[in-house]
Amino acid sequence: MLSARLPEVDQSVSIETLLGVAAQATDILNQIRDAMLEPYPRKSAPTYTSSQVASLCGLDKQRFQYLTTKGELPPGTSKGAGRSKEFTLAETLTWVHATSERSRRPEGKRGRIVTVANFKGGVAKTTTAVSAAQALTLLGRRVLVIDCDPQGTTTQLCGWAPDAEISDDQTLLPLIYGDQTTLHYAVQETYWHNLDLIPASSSLFDAEFEIPAKVLNDSTFEFWEIVRKGLMPLAAEYDVIVIDTPPALSYLTINALLASDAILLPCPPEALDFASSTQFWHLFADIAKKLPGVLEQKRFDFVNVIMTKAKSDDVSRVVRGWLQKAYGDRVLPFEIPESTVPKGASAQLSTVYDLSKPDGSTAAYNRFKEPLDRLAEHLDAQFVRSWNQSED
């Protein structure tokens, strides 16, 4: 009796096939992005009602109406008889600047630099970084966001398609190659008023090969100083610089951390995330202390841990205790909850601040956004303190 053996399907995958998969996936992403942003060619900023503008300015209704009648500030646009006026983001920030009693950055003081870092993915690092940057502009600050992650998610949230619209010359790469000495060349305007971007694309992975190659060629090369030296000439042009890092303790992450004045580590109250956070501090500190001059000279204005994607179950409650015991008052006294709100926003390539109004429950929207507002207030207070105390 003959037993016929059927030929198996060849399931092996070549690099050439992977290139085809990548091209197809990129095409689909671009189609989705274009559909989401219709009828505009790129993202547009949210608009604000009169009550929202008054709230951002800390004004009561009567005072806001009085200032409106004086004609010195943008009057907004009426959307119909009896309806509230609508203000663009630029108009809203004009109101904030004109009415705010918040301390301004003193003459001669540079902007402060905060790096948002965690080498574990899935901790809401990028959404926290971009949301904080947007919220700081709503406090009247001029902000620069730097995307150090080759995945380019921050770049995407800031309204640019990383691989379709961003060339190598617009990323950190020319600075890393030594073709540029400052980062002025890379700054891009975004759809969000007073928020600029130094974008990333997948080509930024080259940095992880280029930097060690430079070290091999020159053992005295200070690889950890690349970003700091390129960034300092820009720092006087902004109040705040927010750096988003890749989920790894890479050469770029080390550069970002040592270029910064402060570190913010987002960490969900989950056992594995807590364990990863302890490794992060150990590895970074061990590397930093071996770099010439860093142990003796480097000081951070502040280092904070913020709990993200926080749940209300028993496991999260226990891990909250671990985090607070491990990091003490470095853990911020508010947390960003697990919520469907950021999931809905990210499906639109947006953050919660991009939404002119809640997509779903107003209570859920406010519950998620309120700690982000508090985070921006906390960061801003730290920056003001640093301006008053620092020499640069």
MIFI-490420 format. One record per residue: x, y, z of N, C-alpha, C in turn. Coordinates in steps of 0.1 Angstrom, whole numbers, padded with zeros to 4 digits, always signed. Atoms other than C-alpha are relative to their C-alpha. Layout:
BEGIN
XYZXYZXYZ/...
***
This chain:
BEGIN
+0008-0012+0000+0000+0000+0000+0009+0012+0000/-0008-0012+0001+0015+0033-0010-0006+0011+0008/+0004-0011-0008+0013+0062+0014+0006+0013-0006/-0005-0012+0007+0015+0095-0005+0002+0011+0011/-0003-0011-0010+0031+0124+0015-0003+0013-0007/+0003-0012+0007+0016+0157+0006+0011+0010+0003/-0010-0010-0002+0041+0185+0001-0005+0011+0010/+0003-0011-0010+0042+0211+0030+0002+0013-0007/-0001-0013+0005+0037+0247+0023+0013+0007+0006/-0012-0007-0005+0070+0267+0025-0004+0013+0008/+0004-0011-0008+0064+0291+0054+0012+0009+0004/-0012-0008-0003+0099+0305+0055-0002+0014-0006/+0001-0014+0004+0102+0343+0051+0013+0006-0002/-0013-0006+0003+0130+0361+0034+0000+0015+0004/-0001-0014-0003+0142+0396+0041-0007+0008-0011/+0007-0007+0010+0129+0406+0007-0015+0000+0002/+0015+0001-0003+0094+0394+0017-0003+0010+0011/+0003-0009-0011+0097+0414+0050-0001+0014-0006/+0001-0013+0006+0104+0445+0029-0013+0003-0007/+0013-0002+0006+0072+0439+0010-0011+0001+0010/+0009-0001-0011+0053+0434+0042+0001+0015+0006/-0002-0013-0005+0068+0467+0055-0007+0011-0009/+0005-0010+0010+0058+0486+0023-0015+0000+0001/+0015+0002+0000+0022+0472+0025-0005+0006+0013/+0005-0006-0013+0018+0481+0062+0001+0015+0000/-0002-0015+0000+0032+0516+0057-0011+0006-0009/+0010-0005+0009+0008+0521+0028-0014+0001+0007/+0013+0001-0008-0022+0510+0050+0000+0011+0010/-0001-0010-0010-0010+0533+0078-0003+0014-0006/+0002-0013+0006-0008+0563+0055-0015+0002-0005/+0014-0002+0004-0043+0556+0041-0009+0003+0013/+0008-0002-0012-0057+0554+0077+0002+0014+0005/-0003-0014-0005-0039+0586+0087-0007+0010-0009/+0007-0010+0008-0052+0605+0057-0015+0000+0002/+0014+0000-0003-0087+0593+0064-0004+0006+0013/+0003-0007-0013-0085+0604+0100+0001+0015+0000/-0003-0014+0000-0072+0638+0091-0009+0008-0010/+0008-0007+0010-0097+0646+0063-0010+0010+0008/-0004-0004+0014-0106+0671+0051+0014+0008+0000/-0012-0007-0001-0073+0686+0063+0012-0008-0004/-0012+0008+0004-0038+0676+0050+0008-0005+0012/-0006+0005-0012-0026+0673+0086-0008+0004+0012/+0008-0003-0012-0037+0676+0122-0003+0014+0002/+0004-0014-0004-0055+0707+0134-0002+0001+0015/+0001-0002-0014-0055+0721+0169-0015+0001+0004/+0014-0001-0005-0086+0720+0191-0004+0015+0001/+0006-0013-0003-0109+0750+0196-0005+0000+0015/+0004-0001-0014-0120+0763+0230-0012+0009+0001/+0012-0009-0003-0153+0778+0243+0004+0011+0009/-0002-0011-0009-0155+0810+0263+0003-0005+0014/-0002+0005-0013-0158+0791+0295+0013-0007+0002/-0013+0007+0000-0127+0770+0287+0011+0010+0001/-0010-0011+0000-0107+0801+0279+0001+0007+0014/+0000-0006-0013-0118+0817+0311+0006-0008+0011/-0006+0010-0010-0109+0786+0331+0015+0000-0001/-0015+0001+0002-0074+0784+0316+0007+0013+0005/-0006-0013-0005-0069+0821+0325-0003+0003+0014/+0003-0003-0014-0083+0818+0360-0009+0011+0002/+0009-0012-0001-0110+0844+0353-0014-0005+0003/+0014+0003-0002-0146+0844+0365-0007+0006-0012/+0008-0004+0012-0174+0850+0339+0000+0015-0002/+0001-0014+0001-0178+0886+0347+0013+0007-0005/-0013-0006+0004-0141+0895+0344+0003-0004-0014/-0003+0004+0014-0138+0875+0312-0008+0008-0010/+0009-0008+0009-0168+0893+0296+0005+0015-0001/-0005-0014+0000-0154+0927+0307+0013+0001-0009/-0012-0001+0008-0120+0920+0291-0003-0002-0015/+0004+0002+0014-0138+0908+0259-0005+0013-0006/+0006-0013+0005-0156+0942+0256+0011+0011-0002/-0011-0010+0001-0123+0961+0260+0006+0000-0014/-0005+0001+0013-0113+0949+0226+0015-0001-0002/-0015+0002+0000-0076+0943+0235+0004-0014-0002/-0003+0015+0001-0078+0905+0233-0009-0006-0011/+0009+0006+0011-0092+0882+0206-0014-0003+0005/+0014+0002-0004-0130+0882+0207-0006-0013-0002/+0006+0013+0004-0135+0847+0194-0009+0002-0012/+0010+0000+0011-0159+0837+0167-0013-0006+0004/+0013+0005-0004-0196+0834+0172-0005-0011-0009/+0005+0011+0008-0211+0802+0160-0015+0000-0002/+0014-0001+0002-0246+0814+0158-0007+0008+0011/+0007-0009-0009-0272+0835+0176-0002-0008+0014/+0001+0005-0014-0271+0828+0214+0009-0011+0003/-0009+0011-0003-0243+0803+0211+0013+0006+0005/-0012-0004-0005-0210+0805+0229+0010+0002-0011/-0011-0002+0010-0180+0819+0211+0010-0011+0000/-0011+0010+0002-0152+0797+0198+0013+0007-0002/-0013-0006+0001-0115+0805+0202+0010-0011-0006/-0011+0009+0004-0086+0790+0183+0010-0002+0011/-0011+0002-0010-0056+0776+0202+0008+0013+0001/-0009-0012-0001-0035+0806+0192-0007+0012+0007/+0008-0010-0007-0063+0830+0204+0000-0003+0015/+0001+0004-0014-0066+0811+0236+0013+0002+0007/-0013-0003-0006-0029+0813+0243+0004+0014+0001/-0002-0015-0001-0029+0850+0236-0007+0005+0013/+0007-0003-0012-0055+0852+0264+0008-0004+0012/-0007+0005-0011-0034+0831+0287+0012+0009+0003/-0012-0009-0002-0002+0852+0281-0004+0014+0006/+0003-0014-0004-0021+0885+0287-0006+0000+0014/+0007+0000-0013-0039+0874+0319+0007-0007+0011/-0006+0009-0009-0016+0849+0335+0009+0008+0010/-0009-0005-0010+0001+0858+0368+0011-0009+0003/-0010+0009-0002+0024+0829+0365+0014+0006-0003/-0013-0005+0002+0061+0836+0368+0006-0003-0014/-0006+0002+0013+0079+0842+0335+0014-0005+0002/-0015+0003+0000+0113+0828+0326+0008+0012+0001/-0008-0012-0001+0138+0854+0338+0009+0002-0012/-0009-0003+0010+0159+0872+0313+0014-0006+0003/-0013+0007-0002+0191+0853+0307+0000-0014+0005/+0001+0014-0005+0178+0820+0320-0005-0009-0012/+0003+0009+0011+0176+0791+0296-0013-0009+0004/+0011+0009-0003+0146+0767+0293+0006-0013+0007/-0004+0012-0007+0147+0736+0315-0004-0012-0008/+0001+0012+0008+0150+0701+0300-0005-0011+0009/+0004+0011-0007+0130+0672+0312-0001-0012-0009/+0000+0012+0008+0135+0637+0299-0010-0010+0006/+0010+0011-0005+0106+0611+0301+0006-0013-0005/-0007+0012+0003+0122+0577+0303-0005-0012+0008/+0002+0013-0007+0116+0541+0311+0004-0011-0011/-0004+0009+0010+0132+0512+0293-0009-0012-0002/+0010+0010+0002+0101+0491+0295-0011+0007-0008/+0010-0005+0008+0075+0496+0268-0014-0001+0006/+0014+0001-0004+0037+0500+0273-0003+0007+0013/+0002-0007-0013+0040+0524+0303-0007+0013-0002/+0006-0013+0003+0023+0554+0286+0011+0011+0000/-0011-0009+0000+0057+0571+0283-0002+0011-0011/+0001-0010+0011+0051+0588+0249-0012+0009+0002/+0012-0008-0002+0015+0599+0256+0002+0009+0011/-0002-0009-0011+0026+0613+0289+0009+0012-0004/-0010-0010+0005+0055+0632+0273-0007+0011-0008/+0006-0010+0010+0034+0648+0245-0012+0007+0008/+0011-0007-0007+0004+0655+0268+0005+0010+0010/-0007-0010-0009+0027+0672+0293+0004+0012-0008/-0005-0011+0009+0042+0693+0265-0012+0009-0004/+0012-0008+0004+0007+0704+0253-0005+0007+0012/+0006-0006-0012-0005+0711+0288+0009+0012+0005/-0009-0011-0004+0026+0733+0295-0002+0012-0009/+0003-0011+0009+0018+0754+0264-0013+0007+0005/+0013-0006-0005-0017+0760+0279+0002+0007+0013/-0004-0008-0012+0001+0774+0310+0008+0012-0005/-0007-0012+0005+0018+0799+0287+0014-0002-0004/-0014+0002+0002+0051+0782+0281+0002-0003-0015/-0004+0004+0013+0069+0778+0248+0008-0013+0001/-0005+0013-0002+0078+0742+0244+0006-0006-0013/-0006+0007+0010+0101+0721+0223+0000-0015+0004/+0000+0014-0003+0096+0683+0221+0011-0007-0009/-0010+0008+0007+0125+0660+0210-0003-0014+0000/+0003+0014+0001+0117+0626+0197+0013-0008-0002/-0013+0008+0001+0147+0602+0204-0003-0014-0004/+0004+0014+0002+0127+0571+0196-0002-0003-0015/+0002+0003+0014+0131+0556+0161-0014-0004-0005/+0013+0003+0004+0096+0544+0162-0009+0012-0004/+0006-0012+0004+0085+0580+0159-0014+0002+0004/+0014-0002-0005+0053+0578+0179-0002+0014+0005/+0001-0014-0004+0059+0612+0194-0001+0009-0012/+0001-0007+0013+0065+0626+0159-0014-0001-0006/+0013+0002+0006+0032+0610+0148-0011+0008+0008/+0009-0007-0009+0013+0625+0178+0001+0016-0002/-0002-0014+0002+0028+0659+0169-0004+0004-0015/+0006-0003+0013+0012+0657+0134+0008-0003-0012/-0008+0003+0012+0040+0644+0112+0000-0015-0002/-0001+0014+0003+0042+0610+0095+0015-0003-0001/-0014+0001-0001+0077+0598+0105+0008-0004-0013/-0007+0005+0011+0088+0578+0075-0004+0006-0014/+0005-0006+0012+0067+0595+0049+0004+0015-0002/-0002-0014+0000+0074+0631+0058+0013+0005+0006/-0012-0004-0007+0106+0631+0078+0012-0006-0006/-0013+0005+0006+0140+0629+0062+0010-0001+0011/-0011+0002-0009+0172+0619+0079+0005+0014+0005/-0006-0013-0004+0183+0656+0079-0009+0008+0009/+0008-0007-0010+0154+0666+0101+0000-0007+0013/-0001+0007-0013+0163+0642+0129+0013+0003+0007/-0012-0002-0008+0191+0640+0154+0013-0005-0008/-0011+0006+0006+0213+0621+0129+0011+0009-0005/-0011-0008+0004+0232+0650+0113+0009+0005+0012/-0007-0003-0012+0242+0660+0149+0009-0011+0004/-0007+0012-0004+0253+0625+0156+0011-0003-0009/-0011+0003+0010+0273+0621+0124+0011+0011+0001/-0009-0011-0001+0290+0654+0132-0001+0010-0011/+0002-0009+0011+0276+0672+0102-0005+0014+0005/+0006-0012-0005+0259+0698+0124+0005+0001+0015/-0005-0002-0013+0270+0713+0157-0011+0005+0010/+0012-0004-0008+0236+0726+0170-0012-0007-0006/+0012+0006+0005+0201+0713+0166-0010+0010-0006/+0009-0009+0006+0186+0744+0151-0005-0005-0013/+0004+0005+0013+0185+0727+0117-0012-0009+0000/+0010+0011-0001+0160+0700+0130-0013+0005+0005/+0013-0005-0007+0133+0722+0146-0011+0001-0011/+0012-0001+0009+0099+0718+0129-0012+0006+0008/+0013-0004-0006+0067+0737+0136-0010-0011+0000/+0011+0010+0000+0037+0717+0145-0014+0007-0001/+0014-0006+0001-0001+0722+0143-0004+0006+0013/+0003-0005-0013+0000+0731+0180+0008+0012+0003/-0007-0013-0002+0008+0767+0187+0009+0000+0012/-0011-0001-0010+0040+0773+0207+0005-0014+0004/-0006+0014-0003+0050+0736+0205+0007-0004-0013/-0009+0004+0011+0079+0728+0182+0005-0014+0002/-0004+0014-0001+0093+0694+0174+0013-0002-0007/-0011+0007+0007+0126+0677+0166-0004-0014-0002/+0007+0013+0002+0112+0646+0149+0010-0012-0001/-0008+0013+0002+0124+0610+0145-0006-0008-0011/+0005+0009+0010+0121+0584+0119+0008-0013+0002/-0007+0013-0003+0132+0547+0117+0015+0001-0003/-0015-0001+0003+0166+0558+0103+0008+0004+0012/-0007-0004-0012+0174+0571+0138+0007-0012+0007/-0007+0013-0005+0183+0534+0146+0015+0001-0003/-0014+0000+0004+0216+0542+0128+0008+0006+0011/-0008-0006-0011+0226+0562+0159+0007-0010+0009/-0005+0010-0009+0231+0530+0178+0012-0008-0006/-0011+0006+0006+0257+0519+0153+0011+0011-0002/-0009-0011+0003+0273+0553+0145+0007+0004+0013/-0007-0005-0013+0280+0563+0182+0011-0010+0004/-0011+0008-0004+0299+0532+0192+0012-0001-0010/-0010-0001+0010+0318+0534+0159+0009+0012+0002/-0008-0012-0004+0330+0569+0169+0009-0003+0012/-0008+0004-0012+0341+0555+0203+0011-0009-0004/-0011+0010+0004+0361+0527+0186+0011+0008-0007/-0010-0008+0007+0378+0553+0164+0008+0010+0009/-0006-0010-0008+0385+0577+0192-0004-0003+0015/+0003+0004-0013+0386+0564+0228-0003+0012+0009/+0003-0012-0009+0384+0600+0242-0013+0006-0004/+0013-0006+0005+0351+0607+0223-0010+0000+0011/+0010-0001-0011+0325+0619+0248-0014-0002-0006/+0013+0003+0007+0295+0601+0233-0012+0004+0007/+0012-0004-0008+0272+0610+0261-0003+0015+0000/+0002-0014+0000+0276+0647+0254-0006+0005-0013/+0004-0004+0013+0264+0647+0218-0013+0009+0000/+0012-0008+0000+0228+0658+0224+0000+0012+0009/-0001-0011-0009+0236+0681+0253+0007+0012-0007/-0007-0011+0007+0261+0701+0232-0008+0006-0011/+0008-0005+0011+0237+0703+0203-0012+0008+0005/+0012-0006-0005+0208+0713+0225+0001+0013+0007/-0002-0012-0008+0223+0740+0247-0002+0013-0008/+0002-0012+0007+0223+0767+0220-0015+0003-0003/+0014-0002+0002+0186+0761+0215-0008+0003+0013/+0008+0000-0013+0176+0761+0252-0005+0014+0004/+0004-0014-0004+0174+0799+0255-0012+0004-0008/+0011-0004+0008+0147+0800+0229-0013-0007+0004/+0012+0007-0005+0122+0778+0248+0000+0001+0016/+0002+0001-0014+0108+0777+0283+0002-0014+0005/+0000+0014-0004+0106+0739+0284+0004-0008-0012/-0003+0010+0010+0122+0711+0264-0003-0014+0006/+0004+0013-0004+0106+0677+0267+0006-0010-0009/-0006+0010+0008+0126+0647+0255-0007-0014+0002/+0006+0013-0001+0109+0614+0247+0011-0010-0005/-0011+0009+0003+0132+0584+0247-0005-0014-0005/+0004+0014+0004+0131+0548+0232-0001-0008+0013/+0002+0009-0012+0120+0520+0256+0013-0009+0001/-0013+0008-0002+0157+0509+0261+0010+0010+0005/-0011-0008-0005+0188+0522+0278+0011+0000-0010/-0009-0001+0012+0204+0530+0245+0010+0012+0001/-0009-0012+0001+0231+0555+0235-0008+0013-0001/+0009-0012+0001+0203+0579+0226-0006+0003+0014/+0006-0002-0013+0186+0574+0260+0010+0006+0010/-0011-0006-0009+0219+0580+0279+0003+0014-0003/-0002-0014+0005+0224+0611+0258-0011+0009+0005/+0012-0008-0004+0189+0624+0266+0000+0002+0015/+0000-0001-0014+0192+0617+0303+0011+0009+0005/-0011-0009-0005+0225+0634+0307+0000+0014-0006/+0002-0014+0005+0214+0664+0286-0011+0007+0008/+0012-0006-0007+0184+0669+0309+0003+0006+0014/+0000-0006-0014+0178+0689+0341-0009-0008+0009/+0009+0008-0008+0151+0665+0353-0004-0013-0007/+0005+0012+0006+0138+0630+0348-0014-0003+0006/+0014+0005-0004+0102+0618+0348-0001-0014-0005/+0001+0014+0004+0097+0580+0349-0015-0004+0002/+0013+0005-0001+0062+0568+0341+0000-0015+0004/+0000+0014-0005+0054+0535+0359-0013-0004+0004/+0012+0005-0005+0022+0516+0361+0002-0008+0013/-0002+0007-0013+0016+0501+0396-0003-0015-0003/+0000+0015+0003+0022+0465+0383+0014-0005+0004/-0012+0006-0006+0048+0441+0397+0012+0000-0010/-0011+0000+0009+0068+0437+0365+0005+0014-0004/-0004-0014+0003+0068+0474+0358+0008+0006+0011/-0008-0004-0011+0080+0481+0393+0014-0006+0000/-0013+0007+0001+0108+0455+0389+0009+0006-0011/-0007-0006+0011+0118+0470+0356+0005+0014+0004/-0005-0013-0004+0120+0505+0371+0012+0000+0009/-0012+0001-0008+0145+0494+0397+0012-0004-0008/-0011+0003+0010+0167+0479+0369+0004+0013-0007/-0003-0012+0008+0164+0512+0350+0010+0009+0008/-0009-0009-0008+0179+0533+0379+0014-0006+0002/-0013+0007-0002+0206+0507+0386+0009+0001-0012/-0008+0000+0012+0217+0504+0350+0005+0014-0004/-0003-0014+0004+0216+0542+0343+0011+0005+0010/-0010-0006-0009+0235+0551+0375+0013-0007-0001/-0013+0007+0001+0261+0524+0370+0008+0004-0013/-0007-0005+0013+0268+0536+0334+0005+0015+0003/-0003-0014-0001+0267+0573+0344+0012+0002+0009/-0011-0002-0009+0291+0570+0373+0014-0004-0006/-0013+0004+0006+0318+0555+0350+0004+0010-0011/-0004-0010+0010+0317+0584+0326+0008+0012+0006/-0008-0010-0006+0344+0610+0332-0007+0013+0003/+0006-0013-0004+0332+0640+0352-0015-0001+0004/+0015+0001-0002+0295+0628+0354-0003-0001+0015/+0003+0002-0014+0296+0615+0390+0002+0012+0008/-0003-0012-0008+0312+0647+0403-0008+0012-0004/+0006-0013+0005+0294+0673+0382-0015+0000-0003/+0014+0000+0005+0259+0661+0371-0009+0001+0012/+0011-0001-0010+0230+0672+0392-0013+0003-0007/+0013-0001+0006+0193+0669+0383-0008+0010+0010/+0009-0009-0008+0168+0696+0394-0010-0008+0008/+0009+0009-0007+0144+0669+0403-0002-0013-0008/+0003+0013+0006+0136+0632+0396-0013-0005+0006/+0013+0004-0005+0100+0620+0398-0005-0013-0007/+0007+0012+0005+0080+0588+0393-0015+0004+0000/+0015-0002+0000+0044+0591+0381-0006-0013-0004/+0007+0012+0003+0021+0562+0382-0010+0002-0011/+0008-0001+0012+0004+0556+0349-0008-0013-0002/+0008+0012+0002-0023+0532+0337-0005-0007+0013/+0003+0006-0013-0033+0528+0373-0014-0006+0001/+0012+0006-0002-0060+0504+0382-0004+0000+0014/+0005+0000-0014-0081+0501+0413-0002-0014+0006/+0001+0014-0006-0076+0464+0420+0010-0002+0011/-0008+0002-0012-0059+0448+0449+0015-0001-0004/-0014+0001+0004-0027+0440+0430+0007+0014-0002/-0005-0014+0001-0022+0477+0420+0001+0007+0013/-0001-0007-0013-0029+0488+0455+0013-0005+0007/-0012+0005-0006-0001+0465+0468+0013+0006-0006/-0012-0005+0007+0024+0477+0441+0001+0015+0002/-0001-0014-0004+0015+0513+0449+0008+0002+0012/-0007+0000-0012+0028+0506+0483+0015-0002-0002/-0014+0002+0003+0060+0492+0469+0007+0012-0006/-0006-0012+0006+0066+0522+0447+0002+0011+0010/-0002-0010-0009+0060+0546+0475+0011-0003+0011/-0011+0004-0010+0083+0527+0499+0013+0001-0007/-0013+0000+0007+0110+0524+0472+0004+0015-0003/-0004-0013+0005+0109+0560+0459-0005+0012+0009/+0004-0011-0010+0093+0580+0488-0007+0011-0007/+0007-0012+0005+0083+0615+0480+0003+0003-0015/-0002-0002+0015+0097+0612+0444-0012-0005-0008/+0013+0005+0007+0064+0594+0436-0010+0012+0001/+0010-0011+0000+0039+0621+0426-0013-0004+0007/+0012+0004-0008+0008+0623+0448-0013-0001-0008/+0011+0002+0009-0015+0618+0418+0004-0010-0010/-0003+0010+0010-0018+0591+0392-0009+0001-0012/+0007+0000+0013-0029+0587+0356-0008-0013-0001/+0007+0013-0001-0057+0561+0356+0000-0008-0013/+0004+0008+0011-0063+0532+0333-0013+0005-0005/+0012-0006+0005-0090+0545+0310-0002-0003-0015/+0003+0002+0014-0107+0541+0276+0003+0013-0007/-0002-0013+0006-0101+0579+0270+0012+0001-0009/-0012-0001+0009-0065+0577+0258+0000-0010-0011/+0001+0010+0010-0073+0546+0238-0008+0006-0012/+0008-0006+0010-0100+0565+0219+0008+0011-0007/-0007-0011+0006-0077+0595+0214+0012-0006-0009/-0011+0005+0008-0047+0574+0202-0005-0007-0013/+0006+0005+0012-0070+0557+0177-0001+0010-0011/+0001-0011+0010-0072+0591+0161+0014+0007-0001/-0014-0005+0000-0034+0596+0164+0001+0013+0008/+0001-0013-0008-0041+0622+0192+0002-0003+0014/+0001+0002-0015-0039+0628+0229-0013+0006+0005/+0012-0005-0006-0066+0638+0253-0001+0016-0003/+0000-0014+0002-0056+0675+0247-0004+0004-0014/+0004-0003+0014-0064+0673+0210-0015+0000-0001/+0015+0001+0002-0101+0666+0217-0006+0013+0005/+0007-0012-0004-0122+0697+0217-0011-0003+0010/+0010+0004-0010-0148+0678+0236+0001-0015+0002/-0001+0014-0002-0150+0643+0251-0007-0008-0010/+0007+0010+0010-0158+0614+0227-0010-0008+0007/+0009+0008-0008-0176+0596+0255-0004+0007+0012/+0004-0006-0013-0183+0602+0292+0009+0012+0003/-0007-0012-0005-0174+0637+0304+0007-0003+0013/-0006+0004-0013-0167+0622+0338+0013-0007-0002/-0012+0008+0003-0142+0597+0324+0011+0009-0006/-0009-0009+0006-0126+0624+0303+0007+0009+0010/-0006-0008-0011-0121+0647+0333+0008-0008+0010/-0008+0008-0009-0109+0619+0355+0014-0004-0006/-0012+0003+0006-0082+0611+0330+0009+0012-0002/-0007-0013+0003-0072+0647+0321+0005+0007+0012/-0004-0008-0012-0071+0661+0356+0014-0003+0005/-0014+0003-0004-0039+0643+0367+0010+0005-0010/-0010-0006+0009-0022+0654+0335+0001+0015+0002/+0000-0014-0004-0032+0690+0343+0009+0002+0012/-0008-0001-0012-0017+0685+0377+0015-0003-0002/-0014+0003+0004+0015+0670+0362+0006+0012-0006/-0005-0012+0006+0019+0701+0341+0003+0011+0010/-0002-0010-0011+0014+0724+0371+0012-0004+0009/-0011+0004-0008+0039+0703+0391+0013+0003-0007/-0012-0002+0008+0065+0704+0363+0003+0015-0001/-0002-0014+0002+0060+0741+0358+0005+0007+0013/-0004-0006-0013+0064+0749+0395+0015-0004+0003/-0014+0004-0002+0097+0729+0395+0009+0008-0009/-0008-0008+0010+0109+0748+0364+0002+0015+0006/+0000-0014-0006+0101+0782+0381+0010+0000+0012/-0009+0001-0011+0120+0771+0412+0015-0001-0005/-0014+0001+0005+0150+0761+0391+0005+0013-0006/-0004-0013+0006+0150+0794+0372+0005+0009+0011/-0004-0009-0011+0152+0812+0406+0012-0004+0007/-0012+0005-0008+0180+0790+0419+0012-0003-0009/-0011+0004+0009+0201+0780+0389+0008+0012-0004/-0008-0010+0005+0230+0799+0375-0001+0002-0015/+0001-0001+0014+0222+0792+0339-0014+0001-0005/
***
